[in-house]
Amino acid sequence: MSFKKVEECERTKLEHFLSKFQLPHPFKKVGAGIVVLSFVLLTVIKFIDTEPSWMRLFLKHVMIVGLLVISISREKIEDELIEILRSKSYALAFIIGVVYTMLQPVVNYVVNMILGTQEEVDNVYYFEVLLFMLLIQVGFYELLKRNR
């Protein structure tokens, strides 16, 4: 068996495996509904004094799941261009997420120096990074798709 045949076989298996992770197109609307609903509920409970402590964390996780559902949902017409745009948006989201994670503590430190406060530099938490990366991926994917 030649190297080209092995390479083609492995690529086909990988593409088939990755296609199983995509949800049908109507899930894009379901994911958007989940994101909007969790954002509205997070905004509402911010003004309520007697909220359960677990509610904010739960709604944040629901928002991340909604963005993930949007991110992995198929388009009505799924072709090679859509796959390329999706992979470019994932790459952009990863790069921007890494830069954000590295620069955010520095920015916080500089702002604290300018304001003259003695607050500790906060760590960047996983929720911020995941939310930021998923928002960047979905946003850039839609932007790339509209400007093709």
N, C-alpha and C positions, 0 to 999 in steps of 0.2 A: 504494500500500500504506500503510495507516494505521500510526501509531506503536504502537498496541496489538497489531496483528498481528506487527510486527517484534519487539516486546518478548516476546510469547508464543513466537515461533519461537526466539529466542535463549535464553530460559529453558528451553525443551524441549531444545535442543541441549546446554546446559550440564548439565542433569540427566542426560541420556543419557551424556554424557562422564564425569561423576562416578560414575555407577553402574558403569562399567567398572573402577574402581579397587577395588571391594569384592570381597572373597573370599567363597567359599561358607561357610555356617555351620560345617561341621566343622573349618575352619581355626582357629577359636577355641580348640579343644582342642589342636591342633597347636602354636599359639603359646604356650599355657599350659605345655605340655610342654617347649618350647624354653626358656622363661624359668626354669622350675624346674630343669631339667637344668643350664643354664649357671650358675645361682646355686649349686647344690650343688657343681659342679666348681670354681667360684671359691672357695668356702669350703674345699674340700679342698686346693687348691693353695696356699692361704694358709699352710698348715701344712707344706708340703713345701719343703725347702731347695733342691732342685735342679730347680726348674721352669724351663722355657724362657722367655725374656724376652717372646716374642711371645704366649705362651699367655693371659696376663691380658687383654691388649688384644683379642685375638680373641674371648675369651669375653664380654667386655663388649659388643662389637659384636653378637655373637650374641644377647645378652639384649635389646638394643635392637631388633633385628630381630624377635624373638619378641613383644615388646610392640607393635610396629607391626602385626604379623600379627593380634594380638588386637584392636587398635584398628580395623582396617579390615575385619574379618570381619562378614558380615551376621548378622542375627538369624534365627531360624526364621520369624518373621512380621515382615517389614519393612514398616512403614506410616509414615504422616506423623508420628505421635507419636515413633516411634523416631528418625526423621531429625532432628526438633527436639531431642530429648534428646541425640543425638550432637553436633549443632552447638553446643548449650549447653555440653557437656562440653569440646569443643575450645576454645571461647571462654574458659571458666574456666581451663583448663590453660595457655593462652597468657598470660592476665593474671597468674596466680599465678607462672608461669615468669619473666615479666619482673620482677615484684616480687622474686622470689627472687634473680635475677641481680643486681639492683641492691642488695639489702640484705645479701647474704652477705659481701662484702668488709668492709662496715661492722661487721657482727657479729663477724667474725674480728678486726678491729682492736680493738674494745671488749674482747673476751675476752682478747686479748693484753695490753692495758693493765691489766686487772684482775689477771691472773696475773703480771704484771711481766716477761713474756718480751719479748725484742727480735726476735722472728721477723718476717720480711717478710709483708705481707698477700698471701696467695695469690690468684691469679686464679681465676675460676670457669671450669672447663673445659667444653667442649662435651658431654662424656659426662655430666657431672653434670646439666646443663641438660636434655639430651634425655631422660635416664632419669627425671628429676623430672617433666618435662612429660608424658611418656607414662604414668607411674604415676598422676599426677593425673587425666589424661584417662580412663584405664580405670577408676580408682576412682570418680570422680564419675559417669561414665556408668552404671556398675553401680548406684550409689546412687540416681541419678535414675530409673533403670529400675525399681528395686524399690519406690520410693516414689511411683509415678505414680498 
